[in-house]
Amino acid sequence: MKLRTWPVRLVLGCIAAGALVYGLTHGKLSEDEPKPPTLPASLSIWVYSKGWEDMVRTFGQRYPHIDVQIRSFRSYEQLYTELLASISAGAAPQLAEIHSFYGVAQLAATGAALPAGDVLTAGKPTFLPAFSAAFRYRDEDWAVPFGGSVPVLYYREEPFKRLAGHAPVLGTWEEVRQTLLLAKAPGEEVSKGYGTMTVDKELPWYLASLSYAPKETGGPAAERTRSALELWRNLTHESKLMKPLQHDRAASDFINGKAGMYVGSSDKLPTIERYIGGKFSFDLAELPTWKQEALLPGVHGLAVLKSDPERLKAAQSFVQEITAPEAQSALWNTVGLIPARTDVLAKLEEEPALSERLRRILSWIPSLAGRAPQYDDYERWKRTERMLEQIELNPQEPVEDARMLY
């Protein structure tokens, strides 16, 4: 028996030796062979505002291994409704631009969004309190603010200076009405539309701003809202200073000289300056006082949706990039968004070359107050739009329960 086993042992030994030689030779050669390239991480971002091209380009230069796919929507409402649908379908992006107007609380309730504290793991900058408050719901921040704007009154300078004999005083709505009525007198100004004003399409924001008082609820808040609705009715029907249902064309009407005043957002300033050029002189003032005790900002933020670790890491890198001081300054200079970081704002205020218009906008920041999100914000927003539309169409339209408006 022992003599018969030696051939088997010999064969097994030969096999083992061959395997060892093959492993040494081919293993060494495999180290010299080129390794397959690492696949880029993909990052899907949904946005609705302007100015993202430069931001994505800069991010791509710094993070070439991340493939950014950006999808633009024509409005925040379209993005918001499709975002909720994508979450239900399990096809949400990793990042979505959201606005403080509505949707923050409802997005948090889906369970698909990550708290901002889980995103800014490399350190959270100090943001403007009014900007952070706009995304805070149930003791968590559900988006990272990166910029915002305030409602302002743009106006043509020359005709009102000529008619009044001095620069117009526009601190209250009564002063606005008196100034516009000067241009309603028979003459050349009437045909050019100097005696009319126009309001941009984010109507619930402007209405809420006219009656906003921090931490006020119940009856007093409803009374303030009713008063703002009456002002709206007066501007449209009694004074006839605002043409009804022209809000989609508000900015273009002002730029083209069809309106003497325009209520819009401060981030429209670069666009207005570019398209007006030297056609006529204009200036801007703080939103005139009615019943408000503070300015209500509109805040842009990035919400991070749950994803796999690789995409989540890419999303975190992008959030860190857009909240960096360089990016914050770029957004202010190119698209007019007020930076969210307090340290960036402090440096901007010290710039000697800052224009008087921009300096004036920055001077209003201490007056900002954050509006806390509510779960039914979107429904309130739509209800307010319908209410204002009916008031503009019908001067006898009764005001419904103002507590249910935005």
HELIX and SHEET records of a PDB file:
HELIX    1   1 LYS A    2  ASP A   32  1                                  31    
HELIX    2   2 TRP A   52  ARG A   62  1                                  11    
HELIX    3   3 TYR A   76  SER A   88  1                                  13    
HELIX    4   4 VAL A  104  ALA A  109  1                                   6    
HELIX    5   5 ALA A  116  VAL A  119  1                                   4    
HELIX    6   6 PRO A  129  ALA A  133  1                                   5    
HELIX    7   7 GLU A  158  ALA A  164  1                                   7    
HELIX    8   8 TRP A  173  LEU A  182  1                                  10    
HELIX    9   9 GLU A  188  SER A  191  1                                   4    
HELIX   10  10 LEU A  203  LEU A  210  1                                   8    
HELIX   11  11 GLY A  218  ARG A  233  1                                  16    
HELIX   12  12 ASN A  234  GLU A  238  3                                   5    
HELIX   13  13 HIS A  247  ARG A  249  5                                   3    
HELIX   14  14 ALA A  250  ILE A  255  1                                   6    
HELIX   15  15 SER A  266  LYS A  268  5                                   3    
HELIX   16  16 LEU A  269  ILE A  276  1                                   8    
HELIX   17  17 PRO A  309  ILE A  322  1                                  14    
HELIX   18  18 PRO A  325  VAL A  335  1                                  11    
HELIX   19  19 THR A  342  GLU A  349  1                                   8    
HELIX   20  20 GLU A  356  SER A  363  1                                   8    
HELIX   21  21 ILE A  365  SER A  367  5                                   3    
HELIX   22  22 ASP A  377  LEU A  393  1                                  17    
HELIX   23  23 ALA A  402  MET A  404  5                                   3    
SHEET    1   A 6 ILE A  66  SER A  72  0                                        
SHEET    2   A 6 ALA A  41  VAL A  47  1                                        
SHEET    3   A 6 LEU A  95  HIS A  99  1                                        
SHEET    4   A 6 GLY A 298  VAL A 304 -1                                        
SHEET    5   A 6 VAL A 144  SER A 149 -1                                        
SHEET    6   A 6 ILE A 338  PRO A 339 -1                                        
SHEET    1   B 2 ARG A 136  TYR A 137  0                                        
SHEET    2   B 2 GLU A 140  ASP A 141 -1                                        
SHEET    1   C 4 MET A 197  VAL A 199  0                                        
SHEET    2   C 4 MET A 261  SER A 265  1                                        
SHEET    3   C 4 PRO A 151  ARG A 156 -1                                        
SHEET    4   C 4 PHE A 282  GLU A 286 -1                                        
END                                                                             
